[in-house]
Amino acid sequence: MSALFGNYARRPVQIVKGLGTEVWDENGKTYLDFTSGIAVLSLGHANPILVDTIKKQSELLWHTSNLFESKLQEQLAEKLVKDTHLAHAFFCNSGTEANEAAIKLARKHTGKHKIITCLHSFHGRTFGAMSATGQEKVHSGFGPIVEKFEYIPYNDAESLLSTVDDETAAIMLEVVQGEGGVHVITPEFAEAIQKVCEEKDILCIVDEVQTGIGRSGTAYAYMQTALKPDIVTLAKGLAGGFPIGAMLGTAKLYDSFGPGTHGSTFGGNPLAVSVATTVVNEIFNKEFLQNVKKKSQYLTEKLVKALPSSVEVRGMGLLQGITCENSTKIVDAAEKNGLLLVAAGDKVVRILPPLTVSYEEIDDAVTILQASIPVTSSLK
């Protein structure tokens, strides 16, 4: 028996090396990695510019307490809020931590406790973030969850309006529900959320842990909607594989997050912030983001053309999903054929290549995926 707890349903492949979009297992087999560590490896494996950043910063300073000023944090914060309506950043270690900070800030600022989230959402696995998640399977077995979270169907404006009341502090949502099945927000739902937030003085929290930092083809996915969030949470692709999370907020929230309200021992450490700054410098470039949009369109067109008409292809940017009857069978078959994918529930397969993926690699991945589908029982 392993010395590890068995809380992960691990696949029987051990990845020992990666470069760009390719990875190698312990037996020397090569795979195209279209999981990106679940939307983390935004610039691919072992990107030389990130390796160089880590090496240089590791020779200067790894860690210092947040008791001291940090120019590195200031610089990254400025880059993350530039050209947005947002003004401030808080750094932590993960998307879950970023969402915990967002929940605390929303309650602290408004003095209210009720937060509306969506069914099939995913916001993390600590008690607050788990409670915000609209999936019973995530809650199961842990006893009473944190109170005052109410769940509505995604993209259901009527349910939203009937749930909002004078006790509502915030509405929290993803622009694309990644874990929940790659569902994209409709224009009507985004407009309804923004309107009710403005009319009722409710905070809008957008969880961009999976969609942020260029994966959608814009710096943040909310930029392609009517949403103007008060709080945005980030992690995953922010440092291309080095652990970091961030919560961004508007200027009006500044006084509600003063000394002693929240903190993180390792959050915003020099190594993480240096790598994240390098990633942001690379991705928040007009040409880079335009290329992500082009690759996304190319990937979508290739998938639609190659897959049976019964398969729905949906998503935003380089976060795409295909519907199926058994996602595990497709993921397993693709893995045997040299393509790594990740499921989003039982009936959707997620496709998450690095943002640096080449057109040739997209071609190869679609060919492998197409060859992997016939071994499954059926498609939907």
N, C-alpha and C positions, 0 to 999 in steps of 0.2 A: 504493500500500500504506500502511496506517495505521502511525503511529509507535508504536502499542500492540502488545504481544504478543497473539497470538490465543488465549489460554488460556480465553477465555469464548466460548461459543456464543451470541452476542448476537442478540436478536431485532431486526428492522429498524424499530424504533420508538424515537424519542428523546423521553423525558418531560422537559418543561421547567418544569412548574408543577404543584403539588398543593395541595389544600385539603380537609381531612377525608378522605373516602373517594374523592373524585374527583381525577383527574389529567388533564393536557392534554399532547398531543404538540406537536411543532414546527409542525404544520400546523393546530393549533387543534382537533383532534378530542378529544372528551371520553371518558374511560373510567372505569368503576368499578374501583378497585384492590383486588382480592381476593387480592393477594399480600402486601400490607403490607411490601414489601421483603424477603420471605421471613420473616414473623413478627416484623419489627422495629418497624414503625410502630404501636405499641400504642395510641397516642392519635391516630392519623391524621396526615395531612400538615399541616404549618405550624400546629399547634395553638397558639393565642394564648398559653396559659400557658407553653408551652415557649419560644416566641419571646421572651416577656418575660423568662424566666429567663436565657436565653443573653445577651440584651442587657445585663441588669443585671450578671451575673457577668463578662462580657467587659470591662466598664468598671472592674472591681476587680482581678482577677487571673486570668490564663489558665493559667499553669503555675508550679509550684515543685517542686523536687526532693523525693523521698521521704526525703531526709535530715532534713527538718523535720517537726514535728508538724502534723497536719491535723485540725482540728475538723470540717471538712466530711466527711471520710472517716469519722470516728468516728460522726457523726450518721447517715450513710447505713448504716453497718454495723449500728448499733443497730436501725434500722428494718427491715432485712432479716432479722435474727434474732429480732425480737420475736415472741412467741407461738409460737415453735418450740423444739425441743430443741437447736438450733444456737447457737453462742456467739461465733464470730469470723468475720471476712471478710478476704479479700485481693483487691485491685482490680488489674485489668489492662485490656487493650484489646479483647478478643474472646473468643468462645466457645472457639476453639482454644487460646488462651493459658490460659483458665481450666482446660481439661482437662489441659493440660501441667502446670499447677501441681498439680492433683489427683493425677496419676500420680506426680509427684515426691514429694508429701507422703505418699502411701500407701506408697511404697517406703521412704522415710526413716523413717517412724514404725514400720513393722512389721519392717524389716530383711529383708524378703522381696521377691521380684521378680516372681513370677507374678501376672498380672492376667487374670481371666476376663471376656470381653466377648461380645457376641452377633453372630451372622451378620446381615447387612443393617443393622447399626448404622452410625451416622455420628457421629464425634467430632472431626473436623477434618482439616487437611491438612499440618500440620507433621509431622516424623517420628514423634514420640511419639504424637500424636493420630491420625495416619494409621495407625499400627501398631495402635492400639486399635480402629480401624474395621474391622468385619467384612465388607469388600467388596473382592474381588480387583481390581476395576476402579480402585479408589482407590490400590492398591499398585503397579499395573502400571507398569513402566518405570523404577523408581527404585532398583532393586537391593535388597540385604538391608534388611529393616525391623528395627525395634527388637525384640529378643528377649523371650520370656517372656509373650507375649500368646496366650491360647488362646480360640478362638471356639466357642460352642455355639448351637444353634438357639434362637431367641427363644421364650419361653413353654414351654420343654421342661425341666421340673423334673428329670426322670430324667437327662438329659444333664448338667445342672448338678451334681447330686450325684455323678455318676461322674467329673467333672472336678476337683472340689475335692480338694485334698490339703494336706499340712502345709506346702507351699511357697507356698500361695496367700496373697497379700497383700490382694487386693481383688476384688470383683465390681463391674463398671462397666456401667451400662445406662441406657437411656432409658425413661421411662414410656410414651411414645408414640414409636415409631420414625418420625420425620418424613421424612427423606430416603429411608429404607428402605421406604416404602410405606404409611405411616400405620397401623401395627399397634399396637394398644393392649395393654398388659400385662394378663394374666389374674390374677384374685385368687389362684389356686393358685400361679402362678409367683412373685408378689410374696411370698406367705407362705413359700414354700420358700426364697427368697433370704434373707428376714429371719431365718428359723429357723436356717439353716446359718451365717449370719454371727455370730449370737449364740453358737451352740454351738461354733464353731471359732475364734472371735475374729478374724474376717475383716472388713475394712472394706467398707462398702457405699457406692459412689459413684453418685449419680444425676445424670445429665447433663440439666439442665433448661434448656439453652440455647434450645431452641425452645418448650418448654411452660411455662417459668417466668414469673413476673410477670403472673399473672392470666389467661393465655390458656386455661387449663383450666377456669376458673370458680372456682378457689381460688388463693391466693397462689402455691403451688407444686403441681404435679400429684401429687407423691408423697403429698400429704395425703389423696388419695382412694384410697389403697392401704394395705396393711399395712406398707409400707416405712418404716423409720426410719433414713435414711441418715446416715453419719458425715460425708460430704462431698457438697455440692450445687454444681454449676456453673451459672452464669448468663451471659447476654449478650443478644443480639438485642433484645427488647423492654424491656430494663432502662432505657435512656435514650431510648426512643422514636425512635431514629434517630441519636443521637449515639454514637460508638463508646465502648463500655465493656464490660468483662467482670468477673465476680466469682466467687470460690470461697469458699463458706461451709463451716465445719467445726465440729465439736463441741469442747468444752473440753479433752477428753483429748488432742487433737492439738496444742495450743498450743505445748508445749515442743519439738515436733519441727520447728517452722517458725520458728526463731529467726533473728537477724541473720546475713546472708550466705548463707542457704539458697536464697533465691529473690528476684527483684526485677523491676521494670519501670520504665523511664525515664518513660513517659507514663502509666502505670497510676494511676488515681485522681486525675487532674489536676482542678483546681477547676472547669473548665467541664463536664467529663463528670459529675463527682459532683453538681454543682448541678442539672443536668438530670435525672439519675437520681433524685435526691431528690424533685424535683417530680413525676416519673412515679409513684414509689412512693406518695407522699402521695395521689395521685389514685386509683390502682388498688387499693391495700391499704385499701380502704374497703368495709365490709360491703355497702352498697347497690350500689356499683359492681360488685363481684364477683357479687352476686345477679343483676344485670342481664345480666352476661356469661352466666351459666347459662341465663337465660330466652331470650336471643338464640340461644344454642347450640341449645337445644331447638327453638326456632322454625325455625332454619335446617335442622336435621336433618329435622324433619317436612315442611318444604317440599320438600326434596330427595327424600325417599322418595316423596312424593306425585307429584312432577313427573317423575321419571326412570323409565325402564323397570324392570320388576321384576327384570331380569337384572343390574342395576347394584347393587353393594353400597355402602352408605354407612356409613362407619366413622370413628371418631375420638373426640376428647375436647374439650369446650369449643368454642372457635372455631378449632380445628384439625381440619378434616374432610377426608376423602378419598373419592373415588368410583372404583370399578374400571372399567377399560375395556381394549380391545384395543390402542389406540394413543393414548397420552396427548398426544403432540405434536399430532395432528390436532385434538383437542378444544381444546387451548390455543390453537392458531392460529385456529380458527374462532371461538372466543369473543372473541379479541382483535379480529378483524375486526368483530365485532358490538358491541364496546365494553365488554368485560369482561376484565380481566387476571387470569390464573390461573397456577399453576406446577405442573409435573409432579413426581411422586415416583417416578422410574423410568419404564419404558415403559408400565406398565399401571395407573397411579394418577394422578389429578389432585388436587392439594391445593387446599383452599379456606381462605384465611387473611385474612379481613377485619380491619381495625382493630377493637379492642375497643369503639370508639365508634360502630361501624356502626349505622345506623338500621334499623328493621323494613322501612321502605319500600325502602331500598337492598338489603336481603336479598331482598325480593320481586322487584325489578328484576333482580338478579343471577341468581336462579333462572330467571326467564323467559328471559334471554339464554342461559343455559347449556342450558336445554331446547331452545331454537331452534338451538343450535350442535351438538347431538349428531347429528342426522340426516345431516350431511355426512360423518360418519366411516363407515368401512367396516362396523364391527360393534362390539358391546359384549360384555363378559364379566361 
